[in-house]
Amino acid sequence: MRSIVWFRGKDLRVADHEPLAVAAAAGEVIPLFVLDPWFFQPERAQALPHRMQFLLESLGALEASLARLGSRLLVVPGRSVEVVPRLAAHWRADQVLAHRWVEPFGRERDRRVDEGLARQGIAFRLFEGETLLPPGSVRNGQGTMFRVFTPFSRACRMRLDPGPARPVPGGLPPLPGDIEAATVAVPTLQELGLPLNPGLQSGGEGAAQARLKAFVGGPIKAYEPDRDRMDRPGTSRLSADLKFGTLSVRTVWQAAAAVGPGESVQRYHDELLWREFSHHLLWEWPDLLSKSFRPEFEGFPWREDERAWQAWTEGRTGYPVVDAAARQLLAEGFVHNRARMVAASFLAKHLLLDYRRGEAHYLRWLTDGDWAQNNAGWQWSAGCGCDAQPWFRIFNPVAQGLKFDPEGAYVKRWVPELASCPTAFIHEPWKAPKALRAGWDYPVPVVDHAVARARFLATAKGHLRRGKA
C-alpha cells in the first residue's frame, strides 16, 4: 500500500507520530509538507515572525530526521485543498494520513481535501495527536460538553489511558522511484524578509526532547510552589513544542507521570488538561474565535483609546509587571503564564479595551500562539469565557507583582529602566522619592487602579443590566 503522510504545522516530529507509524507498517511512505501561500508568503510570515522562525527550524529538523530514517520530506508549494488531492492521484496513493486539527478553518480545509480525495477513490484518514482524548468525546451525564473545568478534568482522568507512545520507525522505505513533484526547499528567514532572533527558543524535535528531559529531571518536582513565580524558572517552557507538535502531548503526559506521584505532577497534569479543555471547547463551539462564550458580553462597550493601546503593547503603562509582560512577548515570543493573566486582565478591565485586540496581538507575537489556548486564556481573563474568572474579579497588578515577583527580578530583567529601583518600590515606582524617579525614564501609571476598577465595574454592571431589561 502506498501512503502519503501529510505533515502539517502541528506534528513536526517522527516520535509518537501515528500516521507515520501506520504508513510505515503498511508499505510505501511519501512524506509531504505543503507550503501554503496563506502562511508562507512574505507579508504573512513577517506578521508572525516568532512562530515562523520556530516553524522553519522545526521543518529543518524534520527533514534531517526523515533523511536519517532513509526517506525525504517532499515540500510542495500551493494551496493544500488543491495540492493534496492532485498529488495523491498523480502519485497513485492509496491513502493520505494526517493528524486532526480542531480549529474551524482546519476542519473546513480537511473537509474539502476529503471531498477531493473521495472523488478519486483515495482514503483520507485522520488521527488524534493534538489532544489526549478525541475532541467531542468527553461528555457529561446529559451527553453534552462540559462547561466547567473541574468535572471535565475528572472525566478525562477516569477515561485517560494514553497508551504507549508510538516508537520512531526503525527505518523508512526510500521514496518510490516513480515519484515526481515540483518540490522546493523550505524557505529561509532571509527569503521571507525576516531577521534571525537569537532570543527565541530553538525549534525542532531534538531541542524539544532536551527541554522535556530537563524539566522532568528537576523543575517539575517544585512545579506546584514555583509555577506562578515570575522570577523563577518553574514552568516547563514546552508550550511551543506542543503547539508545533515537536512533542506529542501524550509523550509529555507520560514523562511527567514517570516522575512519580506527588502534588507537583498532579498540578502539571492539571495544566495539560486545561490545554485539553480549550481544544475541546473550540471543537464544540468553533465560533469562539469571534464570539464570547457568554453571550451577555456581546456588544460590550469597549473603549477606543489608541494611546492606551500603544502604552500596553509597548510596555509603557507605568505598571511594571504589565510592562515586563509586554516586552518579554516582543523579545522572546513567550510570556510567563501569571504575567499573561495580569496583562490580559489589565487590558480588558483597567483600560476597557476589547480583549480581542489583545488576543490578536498575542497570537501574532507568541511562538506558542495556539488558537484554542490563546482564545480560552483571553476570554478567561476578560471574564466572558467558559469557566472564566468572575467578571468582577480584577487583578491588582501591584499585588500580583508583590506576591509572584517579590524581589522584582522579573521586572528588572524586562524593564531595565527600573534596575536601580529599590525593592520597596519596584512594583509601585511612582511612590519612590522624586530624586530617584528622575533618572528612570519610566512613565507614571496610565490609569489609577482604584479608578479603573470602579470604572470597569460600573460599565459591566450597566451593560449586563441592560441585557436583562
Order of alpha helices (4+ residues) and beta strands (2+ residues): beta-alpha-beta-alpha-alpha-alpha-beta-alpha-beta-alpha-beta-alpha-alpha-alpha-alpha-alpha-alpha-alpha-alpha-alpha-alpha-alpha-alpha-alpha-alpha-alpha
